[in-house]
Amino acid sequence: MTLRRIATLALFIAVAPLGAQQAAFHVSNYDLTIELPDTGKFIVGHADLTVIRRTRADTVVLDLLDLTVSRVTLGGVQAAFTQDAEHVRIFVGGARDDTLRVAVDYSGTAKDGLIIGTDSAGRWMAFADNWPNRARHWIPSIDHPSDKATVSWTVRAPFGRTVVANGALTRSEYRVANGPGAAPASSRKAETHWRESHPIPVYLFTIAVAPLTRFNLPNAACGFARDSTCVSQMVYTAPEQAASMPANFKYAPDIMDFFTHLVAPFPYEKLAHLQSSTRFGGMENASAIFYADGGFRKGGTSAGTIAHETAHQWFGDAVTEREWGHLWLSEGFATYFEELWTRHAFGDSAFKAEMSRTRAQILRDPVVAARPVIDSAQTDLMKLLDANSYQKGGWTLHMLRTLVGDSAFFRGIRDYYAAHVDKSALTDDLMRAVEARAGVKLGWFFDQWLRRPGFASLSTSWRYDATAHRVVLDVEQGSTFAPYRLTLSMNVTDASGTVRRVSVELPAEKSARVTLPLELAAPPRGIVFDPDVELLAEIHGK
């Protein structure tokens, strides 16, 4: 997800942990039928759910707000249910380890989650906007990132609109709204069927219904789609934008090639990039990324945003954070892998400049100073979209890569992905995967960078010991945050002007004195600390 206008939203979204009753059930598949109006926001829905009972429990509890349930069936037989302001409860009886077929008919005015309105030209449109737990406003569901499912869509939409959803298009046809026989175009519905065959969290369920024009991008990552074919990508724009599609989508095939080779085959059936109505600059819906309308109209959809949202298809979508407090496993990964693509596309200088920019953001951010990256205590989910989840999460990956080396880092990332694709994960799952490849324990590293607030603050001074022909370095760590265990790299320019690279290990102590592992015949001309922008620290002194 790319942030846009978040600070202006008067919106509070509370954490919705799974209760014991909901955790006892898992929805493995949703068959969703949505009838959309020609005008207005009144929708009619039918949700056919495949529900697996994991433990002994007798009531399926589904999240649903705003809309009214008219009928529930269990295995095709009408079932009793109750509905309150937030949930539908269906008594199912029985024992554990069975599979249930639950169907829910419902209708009402869509107030959130499915955003229905008109575009700048006054044309009716609808876009799903479910993050973080807003699908419950229009889909009866277990609306939590830990509960991933496949999904099929049947969308009955006003004639003349393009419909795009998760997965692959399986069928489209026209239906006459008023029964058989001739009918004017205004009374027809286009019925479109899509199927996402890989499990995704409900917040990534999406449909787009709008006047959109499709442009196919060149095939990419041939041999690296999940079925070993090429990955199909396309861009959908408003009709009047067709002649000025943002130029940066020319990078989309290379972005796809880069990530498939770096991580794993692309996890979904296609990747669509859509001009949309969304509160975010970009939203990583699985296989159908939404971008803010303004970026298309101003030519401002950046290559970095495209890379960020594409990286989410692996991290956040295919491997999903199991609990909201571990959101950095989604946003931190997308942030850092966007930066890795920047290095690939534009070189080391651009990469270092980007890392310097994001480090500066972290060092001045009050949330970073006050809260940890893994923030299980935060009760407003929107407030997790901060510099901790994005920039500091990305920087933690950068420092981890520096610490263990490229080979162990990327092998560990691939192992983590392979073990959890189509499932969910927690931070310790990542730690164990990288530990196995690096052959070292990393609990201290994950604890100090992810489970406590802040960053390192170093004051340095050095002197030349003429007797030992060595440089002695003194480092003080500031008192704002507890001391960090660090590796500090530096470029030492000797008396002849030759630049020599050295690194020293600093203990998690307020004061440390170390002798540089470098013999010098004369005092050095100067020392530059952290020349490759590898340490999340403010460094003062000479």
Secondary structure, DSSP 8 states (H G I E B T S, - for coil): -B--SGGG-----B-----HHHHTEEEEEEEEEEE--SSSSEEEEEEEEEEEE-SS-SEEEEE--SSEEEEEEETTEE--EEE-SSEEEEE--S-SS-EEEEEEEEEEE--SSEEEEE-TTS-EEEEE--TTTTGGGTS-B--STT-EEEEEEEEEEETT-EEEESSEEEEEEEEETTSSS---GGGEEEEEEEEEEEEEEGGG--EEEE--EEEE---BSTT-BTTSS-B-EEEEE-GGGGGG--GGGGGHHHHHHHHHHHT-SB-SS-EEEEEE--SSSEE--TTEEEEEHHHHHTT---HHHHHHHHHHTTBTTTEEESSGGGTHHHHHHHHHHHHHHHHHHH-HHHHHHHHHHHHHHHHT-HHHHHS-SS-TT--BGGGGSSTIIIIIHHHHHHHHHHHH-HHHHHHHHHHHHHHHTTEEE-HHHHHHHHHHHHTS--HHHHHHHHSS---EEEEEEEEEETTTTEEEEEEEE-SSS----EEEEEEEE-TTS-EEEEEEEE-SSSEEEEE-S---SS--SEEEESTT----EEEEE-
